[in-house]
Amino acid sequence: MKRLLATTALLGALATGTSAADLKEMTDEERALFRAEVRAYLFENPEVIMQAVEILQNREAQNQAQADIDLVTQHAGAIFDDGYSWVGGNPEGDIVLVEFLDYRCGYCKRAHGEVAELLETDGDIKLIVKELPILGDASVLASRFAVAVKQVAGGDSYKSVGDALMSFQGDITLQSLRRLGNTFGLDMDAIEARMDSDEVTAEIAQTRELAGKLAISGTPTFVMQDELLRGYLPLDQMQALVAEKRD
């Protein structure tokens, strides 16, 4: 309804050059004549409707982009330097890419290989990975396992397990995770004990809290420098954004 009202007001302005202030000064009779004039104009020039919608959409997109930049600035410490998220790529890279992911998310799986190719072909990008399990209990279980691996076995094992989880196609259960851990020679007794620990719970909870503050409702979500990128982006678009940030 708000979009309709805004579009209608914009159409009236485009059609007649009348402002909102002018409308307030009109009598009821003048306002009725104005509406009739707008209606007649739109019937004669229907393309104006699409022009108005496009202007409104562009305006809303600009407002959302600025709001996202403000959110990133406000929460920069938690986004880029939380003290626990895994860091890959080039830790000294001039571009920082942060990814909020869920191992059961189809678009996260699709993006995984493209992010890896971006890092491999560029060589000057720092990647920060944040666990955001939002697709049910199996997602939470997978994230608890991955975080426990990181805390017990270190970043290299976390990277290996994360890659495997992104390509995993079966049901995520404790048994399947145990088999996965065994293929990497991990101490599964220690990892399983850590999975339900306060340390793992706190890490996932802090990332959830940050996602809430950033109004993140889906995965994957990326932060590139000062910009929030909501949803999957193909490799060529990510490369173009990297070039834009460098410019």
Secondary structure, DSSP 8 states (H G I E B T S, - for coil): -HHHHHHHHHHHHHHH---HHHHHHS-HHHHHHHHHHHHHHHHH-THHHHHHHHHHHHHHHHHHHHHHHHHHHHTHHHHH--SSSEEEE-TT-SEEEEEEE-TT-HHHHHHHHHHHHHHHHH--EEEEEEE---S-HHHHHHHHHHHHHHHHH-HHHHHHHHHHHHH--S---HHHHHHHHHHTT--HHHHHHHHTSHHHHHHHHHHHHHHHHTT--SSSEEEETTEEEES---HHHHHHHHHHHH-
